[in-house]
Amino acid sequence: MWRRSYRLAGPILGLSAVCLLVTAVPLELWPTPRPGDSYVFNPPPFSAIWVQRTLRPGLVISANALLVVGMGTVLRRDSASMSRLQRAFALGALFGAGACLLGTLLFTTAGTNDIGRELTAFLIWALAIPLVILGLVGWGAGYLRSERTRLGAALTVPPVLAVAYIGLSMAGIDFSPVGRLLVIIPTSGMALVVGYDLWTDSAVSEDR
Amino acid sequence: MPSRSRRTFLGMVATGSVASIAGCSSSCPDDGAPDPSHTVEPGIDSAGFETVPDGSWPLPRFDATNTGYAPVGMETTTPSVRWHADVSTSSGDGETTGASAGVVADGTVVLTTATGVVALSLRDGTEQWRRDLTPATVPSVVDLGDEPAPPVISNNRVFLATADSVTALEIGDGSVAWRNTDTVGAGVPTVTDDALFVPTTDGVARFATDDGRQQWTATADGTRLAVADSTVVIAGEKITAVDAAAGEVQWEHSDRPSGYPVVSDGTVYVSGTYGDLIGRSLTDGTEQWRLDDRRSLEFPVVTPDSVYAIERPGESSSATFAFDRVENGPPVPRWCSEINIGGAVTAAADDAVFTFQSDDGLTAFTTRLGEAVWQYPAEYQAVSLAVLDGGIVSVSPDGTVVALGGE
């Protein structure tokens, strides 16, 4: 039964990746009306404005939640074979991801001029994101040391790229219009690889 | 996580801090001033319109109902300055008191100044005629202080409320058609097909347009009027409705309206005491709806399917709001655009709504989704706009008259 739950987490992580990739579709490819000079109160469904305001935040929240569930399953599966340090990094990453989810919820549900809620969300992100980055790198490094290269690379490469992107952006380098893709695509890749690992590992276990 | 640049984040923190200190800000979720597709250059390529715009704007707010809406189109998304004229606004003692809103008919632009009435050619802005007189003054709708009461045009005549009379001039040459010196003008006149209504020092009076004969005077104070469905609506300390035929007061309410009362489809639109936008029945004055979830809505412009207004919360950014008109209820917001402090929605056409704001000048938005199509930078806040079929005439408080349009 435990193996079945591990296997379910594979498609969950796959769905998380799909959600993230949909958010990467440029608004210019969605039907008009597009975001412009004014705030439109009731945009038509599936218009670019609707996508920006409703679909994207929903997908980001869903992807975040599914990622937490999926990565939590990986931790539960591998916890017994991890070192104490690796386990600590993993817990840190999951805690940070959960906090990121909370921050995202706060930000997307903030009303007009609800500066307090938005600032709280930014504060949570400011604390959670470093935790996620460090946690994933440490977690992945543990897998690399135990020669589980695919899993290790999947967990370490995205946060390293994210740090590079944030650092270079703050230094003034403009990555638009591809900046968001530099974060979304590696994260989606991580979710797909980890999900595949869960699915195939479960399948191998059942064959035994 | 939605991506936010550091600059946007810091800007948000700064904006939020200022807004918190100020205590109020626009309720529009829009972030940032509009970015128009075209900016009108201040220079003039060739003086005058090659094709004079059709249509007219015979009253300060287009018609006697003050909707501020002309059923015409600009026909260009990249207008240019066709001509500009400077009209002297200094009174005899050198004290400048400004210029009135401009009205346009029969190829002529007419406006009043501190010392008289001036007529300009719509084609190229050249002065056609000028008459020395002292117009009545009214509280400015866009600024502190008073401004000259604007004229109105009907049937080839210009009607004026002056400090010592009610006067009609022939639009062709400015000659006096008639002058009624039995009363003193005290507000902005309005005219229908068969009657002239003028706020006077004795109340609101009705005059025959052909000979200036005074027909009745209603004991109602106010400086701006609207006339619709045989009812005269007067905006003063109160909002008052008077029967247009007999001059009898039908109803009144203590809304302390600001600006022009607007009437459309049996509803009187009033900017009330606390900045609410109120819809009252023209028939009996009962309140039909009230928009009180915005911070001070002013200067409503009403089209057959929309209401446009400025939200002016005070010492903070304003916003242009567009509302959908609905049956049996308050207008529903459709879009809004943040603009600088101050501003006024001045007019609308079929394809555009025009907002004047401090520092940025005149901006034309699309009516449906509020896209900023073009902007004419100006350092003044316009007294008025006259929207014609293919052109616009704006008048500034200091007497600068500018015509914009296509070829």
Interface residues (C-beta under 8 A of the other chain):
Chain A: P33 G36 D37 S38 Y39 V40 F41 N42 R56 P57 V60 N64 C100 G103 T104 F107 T108 T112 N113 I115 E118 L119 F122 W125 I129 S169 M170 G179 R180 V183
Chain B: M1 P2 S3 S5 R6 F9 M12 V13 G16 A19 S20 S25 S27 C28 P29 D30 P34 D35 P36 T320 A322 V332 P333 R334 W335 C336 S337 F365 L369 G370 E371 A372
